[in-house]
Structure formats: C-alpha cells, structure tokens
Amino acid sequence: MLHDFRYAAPRTAPELLDLLEGEGAMMLAGGTDLLPNVRNGVFKPRLVVDVKKLPDSDRIAFGAEGLEFGPAVTLNDVLRSKDAREKYPALCACVHELASHQVRNRATVVGNVMNASPCSDTAPALLCLGARAIVRSKTGARELPFDHFFAGPKKTRLEKGEFLEKVIVPASSAGAKGRYLKLKRINGHDLGIVGVLMLEKDGALSFAVSSAAPTPVLVTGLRKGVAPDEAAAKVLAACSPITDVRATKEYREFMIGVYVRRLLSEGV
Ligand SMILES: Cc1cc2nc3c(=O)[nH]c(=O)nc-3n(C[C@H](O)[C@H](O)[C@H](O)COP(=O)(O)OP(=O)(O)OC[C@H]3O[C@@H](n4cnc5c(N)ncnc54)[C@H](O)[C@@H]3O)c2cc1C
C-alpha cells in the first residue's frame, strides 16, 4: 500500500526552502526513482515537494556560461534541445542510453544525479564535460562540480536544507566529441553492467565509467594516440567494481578494458 504523504508544489525558491526544513520532506522531479521507492517502503516521506512549478525549472538554454538547465528538465527535453545535440553530443549519447522513451519523458537529469546511483547514465557525461551543479539553501547558492558531487552509493554532497537548482555544462566543453558504450543484460532498456564514455577535445581524452565503483569514475590526463593497454590500465586502476545481481566484479573489469580499447580503436 502507498505510504501517506502530503504534497506541495511551491512557486518560488524561498517557499520551497521553507518546506524543505520540515521533518521528512523529500523533493520530487519526475518521480521515476522517488515513487517506486515510496511504494516499496524504502522512502517514507511526510511531505513531497515538487520542483516543477518553480519559475524556469523546465528551461534549457545555451548562453555565455554554457548549457544551463533547471531541475524539471527531462531527459527527452535534453535530447530535443538543438544546442545539446549540436554542442554536447556526449551528453545526448549518455542520456539516450537511460531507460526507455517513456521513462525519459518524465525522468530528469537532476533527479538522476540526486539519486546518485553508481550506474547513473548521465553522470559520465557531466563528469567528462566538467559540469557543475548550482545548489541553493537559505544562505544562498554554491557551486558543486560534479567531480566532487557524489559521496557514495545513493549519497551526494548536498546538505540538509539544500536543493539542486541548476546544472551548468561549461561553454569550454562545447564541441567535444564523445561515445558511450553501455553493457546491459538485455537488448532493451536496462541498468548498466558497466558503461564507459570516452570524450575527446583538442587531442585530450577523458573517460568516465558507470557501475564500476561506489561513485561514477572520472579519468583524465590521457592524449589521443595513447596505447590502448596503457589507457585501459589507467582506467581500471581508478575502478573498484563489485559482484552483484547484474555481473561479477571480474566480468565488469574485463568489459571495462574491452570498452576502453574499443573506443580508442574505433574512435568517437
Ligand atoms: C524502468 C526504469 C528504468 C530505469 N533505467 C535507468 C537507466 O538505464 N539508467 C539510469 O541511470 N537510471 C535509470 N532509471 C532511474 C531513473 O529513471 C533516473 O534516475 C531518473 O533520471 C530520475 O529522475 P526523476 O526526475 O524521475 O527523479 P525523482 O524520482 O523525482 O527524484 C530522484 C531523487 O532526487 C531527489 N531530487 C529530485 N529533484 C531534486 C532537486 N532539485 N534537488 C535535490 N534533490 C532532488 C528526490 O528526492 C529523489 O531522492 C530507471 C528507472 C526506471 C523506473
């Protein structure tokens, strides 16, 4: 049976922050993580605070700082954005691998990173592209780069009383090319066994790996032309996968190496 909770859809950030102070308050974006967890009894919120009525929460736009989007921007909004497709193809490649079209119609990037799953499909792109979160509390806003955002499985570095107001993917990363390889148990949509993104910009290479450690992994400092075995060893050194219901640790390690070598030999 669904646990009872109150629902609020504030229209301003101060109103939302007041509500968040309440005992048992939880934020709602698309609900594709939150609601199954409420139904399963994992979360028992007393109050669910919806972000979708906040001004500009569904806005996605490219400006001087880069691509900016609010907490109600869905994954399909990202895929529909011409700026995202043309300037940040690696972001779209990762977003497109997340679940099905139907889920992507509701699910948001912000909800995906706030869920902080090691298998998040949006995290690899945000890490490689140097994106940052703008986090708001009653004392103001602060920036949290995504390479400092994840604190552990299902844990972020947001404090109580803060919410994620905006994501900025920097203009300096526009034009970077990328390719994301995601291994799944089935051909249809599924959580990843492992996912490896390779991003290339001006001869610099970075890799990000999902489902490979307690938090999504970022590896930088490689150049085009690097020996595939050297790159694979460097990426694997940053990973510490586990055995779980989807795969063994050994299979994950093997496939991370395969994917790094394949991305290098086939290119982005
Ligand atoms: C069938 C199915 C398949 C899926 N497949 C994948 C997959 O392949 N890859 C993958 O990565 N994920 C997958 N997911 C997980 C899920 O769809 C994503 O994590 C989704 O992006 C979450 O976004 P949401 O808007 O639905 O978040 P919600 O469910 O609304 O929220 C998620 C969490 O973030 C918090 N939150 C929301 N907004 C804010 C905010 N602004 N500030 C602070 N906290 C906030 C909520 O309180 C909650 O804890 C799947 C889910 C389903 C149901």
The ligand as an ORCA input file, in Angstrom:
! r2SCAN-3c Opt
* xyz 0 1
  C      12.005      1.435    -15.640
  C      13.165      2.292    -15.190
  C      14.369      2.193    -15.865
  C      15.460      2.967    -15.462
  N      16.631      2.857    -16.166
  C      17.685      3.640    -15.827
  C      18.902      3.563    -16.567
  O      19.034      2.819    -17.544
  N      19.932      4.377    -16.165
  C      19.844      5.217    -15.111
  O      20.804      5.934    -14.820
  N      18.678      5.308    -14.385
  C      17.618      4.545    -14.719
  N      16.449      4.632    -14.001
  C      16.374      5.504    -12.842
  C      15.636      6.861    -13.032
  O      14.776      6.867    -14.125
  C      16.612      8.034    -13.137
  O      17.473      8.071    -12.016
  C      15.877      9.383    -13.305
  O      16.724     10.209    -14.080
  C      15.498     10.093    -12.006
  O      14.919     11.354    -12.323
  P      13.490     11.791    -11.751
  O      13.250     13.168    -12.285
  O      12.458     10.774    -12.038
  O      13.841     11.848    -10.216
  P      12.903     11.674     -8.865
  O      12.472     10.258     -8.810
  O      11.824     12.713     -8.931
  O      13.953     12.051     -7.797
  C      15.124     11.256     -7.609
  C      15.812     11.693     -6.312
  O      16.292     13.037     -6.419
  C      15.724     13.875     -5.418
  N      15.519     15.168     -6.084
  C      14.775     15.406     -7.185
  N      14.923     16.676     -7.571
  C      15.791     17.269     -6.703
  C      16.368     18.578     -6.598
  N      16.093     19.557     -7.472
  N      17.234     18.827     -5.583
  C      17.543     17.848     -4.699
  N      17.029     16.596     -4.740
  C      16.169     16.307     -5.750
  C      14.454     13.164     -4.979
  O      14.079     13.494     -3.654
  C      14.874     11.705     -5.105
  O      15.605     11.309     -3.976
  C      15.337      3.852    -14.370
  C      14.107      3.955    -13.693
  C      13.030      3.175    -14.100
  C      11.729      3.322    -13.352
*
